[in-house]
Amino acid sequence: NQEYAVLNPSIGLSYSIADKHRLFVNFSTSFETPTLSELSANPSGGEGLNLNLDPSKAINYEFGWKKQNSSGYIEATTFYIQSSNEILPYEIEAFPGRSFYQNFGATTRYGLEVAAAYKFNKWGFQGSLTQAEYKFNEQNKDLNTDPKSLPGIPNSQIFLQFDYSTISNWKLIFSAEQIGRFYANNSNSVEIKSFQKVRLQGQKTVELPWVDFDLFGGVNNLLN
């Protein structure tokens, strides 16, 4: 039996600086318990849960600006997050290809996020840009190196999506992503190079007298 309990205060303030323009600031704390799959991955090889995992905790600060009207919105947010007991995956030789989990000290995350969406007649647009740093707080003192980056999280991401609704109520969606480079392990010895993904989708809601259902299909990684 394992129990977790915590109090997480948060507060947010916003201020209207002009018509449809607003500044906002948020402070919050968060508490994330290990998931069942993380607890079930027991490095001892037994069938019981790995109860050595502790919850991760974080303090979050946000400051941003947003403009919104009936056609869409644009928003820019800076964030700064300090966390402790970060739960991260690792592998061991005895179980190749299998992920186990451990608490890995404190981390710092900070960056800028910009997002926008716009609708014009039958056309729609969504886009976002993230540029950030995600670092472990401790450096490798033996090698005098900078703190390592968190694995599995790219520092930069760009997402663009366009959609069009036809007269026959089909919706065509074209989306593209640019994923920046990131690392595959805690030591940052394995680097995943940046890559792009392009997707084309179509969907339609079919209305029948007794039921409505959605048809959809698409091609992922369209340009290979």
C-alpha positions in Angstrom: 0.0 0.0 0.0 1.4 3.4 -1.0 -0.1 6.8 -0.2 0.8 10.3 -1.4 -0.6 13.5 -0.1 0.4 17.1 -0.7 -1.1 20.7 -0.8 -0.6 22.5 -4.1 -1.3 26.3 -3.9 -1.6 28.4 -7.0 -2.6 31.9 -8.0 -3.1 33.8 -11.3 -3.7 37.4 -12.1 -4.6 39.1 -15.4 -4.9 42.7 -16.5 -6.6 44.2 -19.5 -4.2 46.7 -21.1 -6.4 47.5 -24.2 -9.4 46.2 -26.1 -9.0 42.4 -26.4 -5.4 42.6 -25.1 -4.5 41.1 -21.8 -1.4 40.5 -19.6 -1.3 37.6 -17.2 0.9 36.1 -14.6 0.6 32.7 -12.9 2.3 31.0 -10.0 1.6 27.4 -9.2 3.0 24.3 -7.6 2.5 20.8 -8.9 2.8 17.2 -7.6 3.1 14.2 -9.9 2.9 10.7 -8.5 4.6 7.8 -10.4 2.2 6.1 -12.8 1.3 2.4 -12.4 3.5 1.5 -15.4 6.5 3.3 -13.8 5.9 1.6 -10.5 5.4 -1.8 -12.2 8.8 -1.6 -13.9 10.8 -3.2 -11.0 14.6 -3.3 -11.6 14.9 -6.1 -9.0 13.2 -8.4 -11.5 10.4 -9.3 -9.0 6.7 -9.0 -9.6 6.0 -6.4 -7.0 5.9 -2.6 -7.4 9.0 -0.4 -7.3 8.0 1.6 -4.2 11.4 3.4 -4.1 10.0 5.9 -6.6 9.0 9.2 -5.0 6.6 11.8 -6.5 8.1 14.7 -8.4 7.3 18.2 -7.3 7.6 21.5 -9.2 7.2 25.3 -8.8 5.9 27.0 -11.9 6.1 30.7 -13.0 4.4 32.1 -16.1 4.1 35.6 -17.6 2.4 36.3 -20.9 0.3 38.4 -23.2 -2.8 37.4 -25.2 -5.0 39.0 -27.8 -8.3 37.3 -28.7 -11.3 38.1 -30.9 -14.1 36.2 -32.7 -11.7 35.1 -35.5 -8.9 33.7 -33.3 -6.1 34.5 -30.9 -2.4 35.0 -30.5 -0.6 34.4 -27.3 3.0 34.6 -26.0 4.1 33.1 -22.7 7.5 32.9 -20.9 7.8 30.2 -18.3 10.3 29.1 -15.6 9.9 25.8 -13.8 12.0 24.4 -10.9 11.4 20.7 -10.2 12.7 18.0 -7.8 12.6 14.2 -7.9 12.2 14.2 -11.6 11.1 10.7 -12.7 13.1 9.6 -15.7 13.6 6.3 -17.6 16.8 4.3 -17.8 17.9 0.8 -19.0 20.0 -1.9 -17.5 22.0 -4.6 -19.2 20.1 -7.6 -17.8 16.9 -6.3 -19.5 17.8 -4.9 -22.9 15.1 -2.7 -24.5 13.1 -2.4 -21.3 12.6 0.9 -19.5 12.9 1.3 -15.7 12.4 4.5 -13.8 14.2 6.5 -11.1 14.1 9.8 -9.4 16.9 12.0 -10.9 17.4 15.1 -8.8 16.4 18.6 -9.6 15.8 20.3 -13.0 15.2 23.7 -14.4 13.0 24.5 -17.4 12.6 27.9 -19.0 11.6 29.3 -22.4 9.2 31.0 -24.6 6.0 29.7 -26.2 4.0 31.5 -29.0 0.7 30.2 -30.2 -1.9 31.5 -32.6 -5.2 30.3 -34.3 -7.3 32.1 -36.9 -10.5 31.3 -38.8 -11.6 32.9 -42.0 -14.7 31.5 -43.8 -13.9 27.9 -44.6 -10.2 28.2 -43.9 -8.5 27.7 -40.5 -5.0 28.1 -39.2 -3.1 27.0 -36.1 0.5 27.5 -35.3 2.9 27.3 -32.3 6.6 27.9 -31.6 8.5 26.7 -28.5 12.1 27.6 -27.7 13.3 26.5 -24.3 16.0 24.9 -22.2 15.5 21.8 -20.0 18.5 21.1 -17.8 19.5 19.1 -14.8 20.7 21.4 -12.1 23.9 19.6 -11.3 26.9 19.6 -13.6 29.5 16.8 -14.0 32.1 18.2 -11.6 34.8 15.6 -12.7 34.7 16.7 -16.3 33.8 20.3 -15.5 31.0 20.3 -18.1 27.7 22.2 -18.2 24.6 20.7 -16.7 23.1 18.0 -19.0 19.8 18.4 -20.9 16.8 16.3 -20.0 16.4 13.4 -22.5 13.5 13.1 -24.9 12.6 16.8 -24.9 13.6 18.9 -27.9 14.6 22.5 -27.2 12.8 23.8 -30.2 9.5 22.8 -31.8 7.4 24.5 -34.6 3.9 23.4 -35.5 1.8 24.6 -38.4 -1.7 23.4 -39.5 -4.1 24.5 -42.2 -7.6 23.2 -42.7 -10.3 23.7 -45.2 -14.0 22.7 -45.0 -15.6 21.8 -48.3 -19.2 22.4 -49.3 -20.0 18.7 -48.7 -18.7 19.1 -45.1 -15.5 17.3 -45.6 -12.6 18.8 -43.6 -9.1 18.6 -45.1 -6.2 19.1 -42.7 -2.5 19.7 -43.6 0.0 19.9 -40.8 3.8 20.1 -40.5 6.2 19.9 -37.6 9.8 20.8 -37.1 11.3 18.9 -34.1 14.7 20.2 -32.9 17.5 17.9 -31.8 17.4 16.2 -28.4 19.2 13.6 -26.4 18.1 10.0 -25.9 19.8 9.5 -22.5 20.7 11.3 -19.3 24.4 11.5 -20.1 23.6 13.2 -23.4 25.9 10.8 -25.2 23.2 9.8 -27.8 21.9 12.7 -29.9 18.7 12.5 -32.0 19.0 14.9 -34.9 16.3 17.4 -35.8 13.6 16.1 -38.2 10.3 17.1 -39.9 6.9 15.5 -40.0 4.2 16.3 -42.6 0.6 14.9 -42.3 -2.4 15.1 -44.6 -5.9 14.1 -43.2 -9.5 14.2 -44.1 -12.6 13.8 -42.0 -16.3 14.0 -42.2 -19.3 13.7 -39.9 -22.0 11.5 -41.4 -25.5 12.2 -40.0 -28.0 9.4 -40.1 -31.6 9.3 -38.7 -30.5 7.1 -35.8 -26.8 7.9 -35.3 -24.0 10.2 -36.2 -20.5 9.0 -36.8 -17.1 10.4 -38.0 -15.1 9.2 -40.9 -11.4 10.1 -41.0 -8.2 9.0 -42.6 -4.8 10.3 -43.4 -1.2 9.8 -44.3 1.5 10.4 -41.7 5.1 11.3 -42.6 3.9 12.3 -46.1 7.4 13.2 -47.4 9.1 10.2 -45.8 
